[in-house]
Amino acid sequence: MADNYLEKKFEEMRSGKKKKNTAKKTHVSIDSLLLKNRSCRGYAPSYKVSDNELLNIIEANTKIPSARNQQVLRFKIATKLNRQTSGDVDFITNNIKLAGALPELRLPFKGTEPNAYIIVYSNVPESKWVYVDLGISAQSMLLKAVDLGLNGICIGAFNKEAVYEHFKVAKNLVPLMIIAIGKSIENIQLLPISERENHNYFRENGVHFVPKVQLSDLII
């Protein structure tokens, strides 16, 4: 049997034939990414997000649609790994608010704060077209984060004046949103509801439930 095997391999080498690679390619569906893309308010302190990971996430903006193709969004990053921006991370953490629907929990819990942020700016005055770009950009970046094995959250509740003054960027750049990025430690589950039920997220037995209106109620 061994001799026969060697003869066959020798014949393959002589004829230049190679055995086909039958390994299946891993396919990640958009549905899978969407399900994993949950707004995370607690992160693993042991995982430190790098500048390169944030740049990889921001690079998604070079491939996405833009209203009127004006591409007005600009980005600033801050990570704990980078000594030059480590203090900026603490500053941002002290100037954001998370989980407005659960004020009694005072999230994030101590020790689970984000250690990396992306600040999203606009280089033109705010308008409906800027917000169109902002929505597309934020979702695309969060999906890219999930693709990298990370998670994040869009933060609109932050001290805009303080952020504007602290980072001293160009006068025409207006901070619109802050996106936290990290390795999630939360158990987040979707909860199908009707359009008439309460939409507020809640926590029960350590699980963060996010109500989502079912498809039948979305169709008009």
Secondary structure, DSSP 8 states (H G I E B T S, - for coil): -HHHHHHHHHHHHHHT-------------HHHHHHH--B---B-TT----HHHHHHHHGGGGSS--GGG---EEEEEEESSSTTTHHHHHHHHTTB---TT-GGG-SS-TT---SEEEEEEESS---HHHHHHHHHHHHHHHHHHHHTT-EEEEE--B-HHHHHHHH---TT-EEEEEEEEE-B--EEEEEEE-TTS----EEETTEEEEEEE-HHHH--
